[in-house]
Amino acid sequence: KQWYQRRVVITAGECGCQAWYKLNEDNITCSESELYLIGANKTTIFNLSVDSNPGALKVLVENTGTTIGVAYSQKMQLIFWTDAAKDAIFSANMDGTNRKIIAKEGIKSPDCIAYDWISDLIYWSDGKADTIEVASYDGRFRNIIVDTDMESPRGVALHPKKKKVPTATLR
């Protein structure tokens, strides 16, 4: 491992590590975080290890309704998901605690969701409202960013450094 990959980053008086690394108990050094995929199977959000125990599944959040899209903030250790049964956007801690509805009003059929790790924003598509919306990670500052020339948007991806939000639509 190279030193720069393990260095501690100090911002506003708080120690932390670069992306995909975690601060060790000594508060001086960083080590690699375990690699895993986060997925969902309608009512459960899980992580699937691709690192220390390949294929091992760990349930993160249960009873999530009809989960369509999932996003994750490593920095805040939060999971975000769209629930098509409740027509809402939710968040929870990685251990499933502190579950919150972060957006519901006016949502008709939430589909995909993406997290902008630079600005701490979430983006989601609504296939029935033909919109793409954005809000802060806690649901504040919600805004429709696309509501024209879209037919059933289904996919949202981000390129935060270039401030681009490509989408996929059904026609």
N, C-alpha and C positions, 0 to 999 in steps of 0.2 A: 504494500500500500504506500502511496505517496503521502508525504507530510501534508500537502495542501488539501488533500481529501479528508484529513482527520482534524483539521484545525478548528479551534473554537472561534466563533464569531461573536463579538460583543457589540450589541446594538442597544442604545438608550439604557446602558447600565445593566443589561441582562445578557447572560451567557447563553449561547446556543450553538448549533452545528449547521453545516451546510445541508442542503436537501439530501435525503436518504441516509442521514447519519443521526445518531442520537448521542446526547451528552452523557458521559459516564458519571458514576457517583462521585468521582473526585472533582467534578466541575471544572476540569482542566482539559481532558482529552475527549475525543469523540470516537465512536465505533460504528460500523455499518449496521443499519437497521435490517431486520429480516425482510426478505423480499417475498411478497405474496400478491395474489390477485384478489380483488374484491368483486363479488358477484351476488346475484339474487336468483331465487327460484319462486317467484310470486309472493310468498308470505314470509320469507326468511332471507336475511342478508348474511353472507358468510365471507370468510377469507380462506383462500386456498394457498397453502405454502408451496413455494417453488424453490425454497432455499434449504433449510436444515432438515425438513421432513417432507420431501416432495409428495404432493397429493393429499396431505393432511388437511382436513376441513375443520374450521372452527366457526361456530355460530356466533355472530356478532349481535344481531337484532332479530327478534322473532315477532310474529303477528304484525307484519307490516302492511297488511291489506293486499292490494294487487300492485306489487312493485314492478315498475317498468324500467326506470333508469336509476343508476346509482353513481354517486361521485364521492370523493374523499379528500379531506384536508389533512395532510400529514402534520403540518405545523400546529393545527389546533386539535388534532386527533378527533375530528368530527366526520360522520357519514351523513350524506344527504341522499334523499330518494324521492321519486315521484310515486304517488299512489293513485292509480286510475280508479279505484273503487271509491275513495274519499275525495277525489279531485283536489288534491292538495300536495304541497311540497313539505317534507319533513326533514328534521335533523336529529341526531342522537350522538352521544359519546361512543367511542369505539367499543365500549363494553355494554352498549345498549341502554345505558342510563341517560337521564335528562332528555327524553324524547320530547320534541316540540314540533308544532305546526308552524312553519315559517312563512307560508303563503297559502291562501285558500280562496279568498274573495275573487270572483270572476273567472276562476280556472275551470275549464270545461273538460279537458282530457289531457292531463300532463303526460308527456312521453319522456324523452331523453333529458338528461341533466348533465351539466359540466361545471367544474369548479376552476376558477381563475386563482391560482396560488400566488400571483403577484399582487392583485388588488383585493383578494378575499371576497370575490363576487361569485354568485352562482347564476347560471343561465339555464333556462329550460324552454322546451318547445311545447306548444299546446296544439294538438292536431285538430281539434274541433273549432277552436277560436282562430286558427290560422295565424298564430303569433309566436314570437320568441320574446321572452321576458328576461329581465335581469334584476337582481336584488343583492344587497349585502348578505353575507353569510347568515345573518340573524333575521333576515326578512325585511329589514328597513330599506328605504330608498328604492322601492320596487318601481320598475318602469318597463313599458312595452318598447322594445327597440326595433321590432319588425312587425308590421301588421298589413302590409300591402304586397301584392304579387307573390303571396305564399299560399300554397294549397296543401293542407295537411302536413305541416312540417313534422318530421319524425326523428331527425338526428341533429345533434349540436356538438360541435368540437371547438376547441379554442386554440388560438396561437397568441397568448397574452403579450409576448414581447412585440409582436407586430400589430396588436390590437385588432385581430381579425376573428370573426365568428362564422366559419363555414357551416352550412346546413345541408340536410338532405330532405327532399320532399317527395310525396307521392302524387302522381298525376294519373 
